[in-house]
Amino acid sequence: MKKYTYTEKKDTRSGFGDGLTHLGRTNPNVVALCADLIGSLKMQTFIDENPDRFFQVGIAEANMMGIAAGLTIGGKIPFTGTFANFSTGRVYDQIRQSIAYSDKNVKICASHAGITLGEDGATHQILEDIGLMKMLPGMTVINPCDYNQTKAATIAIAEHHGPVYLRFGRPKVPVFLPEDQEFVIGKAIQLTEGKDVTIVATGHLVWEALQASEKLDEQGISAEVINIHTIKPLDEDAILKSVAKTGCIVTAEEHNILGGLGESVSRTLALNSPTPQEFVAVNDSFGESGTPDQLMEKYGLSSSNIIKAVQKVIARK
């Protein structure tokens, strides 16, 4: 089987910051807004190079969404930046009414998603955001897996017309995808080929899925790993093609088991090809304070949990 390695770890929020810097140099219509978290969102270089294209809104996230919606009327492409919790839960009404309903070309860029925000605890972590955003008509939802993919996604969404939710994180994670990758919205990436089980993963769980697949290979289990970086629109063809071969599937995500990637996959299977499925996700719970590694282990999001889910779903075939 194909094995993936890495030479460094980088936070995906830095991928966003570097992607935004690239857009500042190449697309004059891109503007940025931030709710008092410039350092956390890695936006400083864009600001230094484009001071007239940046708006510091302060701790007024709802106002930021309204301003962003207004900027699109003049042809600008606004990228908003704050924590995922404040990018969705705190401002859901403004996103629904001012951005999604009128199909405004706003890019909602959300850092510190999931429980790997870590020590800041449950009030700042969010595990419901994918569900909230994917339910909005016309909203594209993207959750890249490493620094390189986050940078590529940031650049790609500027060319996509319509509202986008781009989700990324705080911790440093392995950089294992190529720097020159082509990012195609809605197109899954098959990372390994397998015949016994399909593992579809998103965000930080893609690396965990690859680690699990290597250990499964040692047990004689051939796992096909697919990187679902776009939750909506979902690449249903890639999923259905894979499960037609493997006959079972595991979904893995740093999100509530309700409302995320797993449920989108379940709907696809139910409508097209009913298939045994197991879920690796947070089991309908808030998070808590702790290191990212501690929380991933406690809430069942590690490679060992994926292995257990694989063994369970294979037994159901």
Buried (B, 14 or more C-beta within 10 A) or exposed (E): BEEBEEEEBBBBBBBBBBBBBBBBEEEEBBBBBBBBBBEBBBBBBBBEEBEEBBBEBEEEBBBBBBBBBBBBEEEBBBBBBBBBBBBBBBBBEBBBEBBBBEBBBBBBBBBBBBBBBBEBBBEBBBBBBBBBBBEBEEBBBBBBBBBBBBBBBBBBBBEBEBBBBBBBBBBBBBBBBEEEEEBEBBBBBBBBEBEBBBBBBBBBBBBBBBBBBBBBBEEEBBBBBBBBBBBBEBBBEBBBBBBEEBBBBBBBBBBBBBBBBBBBBBEBBEEBEEBBBBBBBBEEEBBBBBEBEBBBBBBBBBBBBBBBBBBEBBEEE
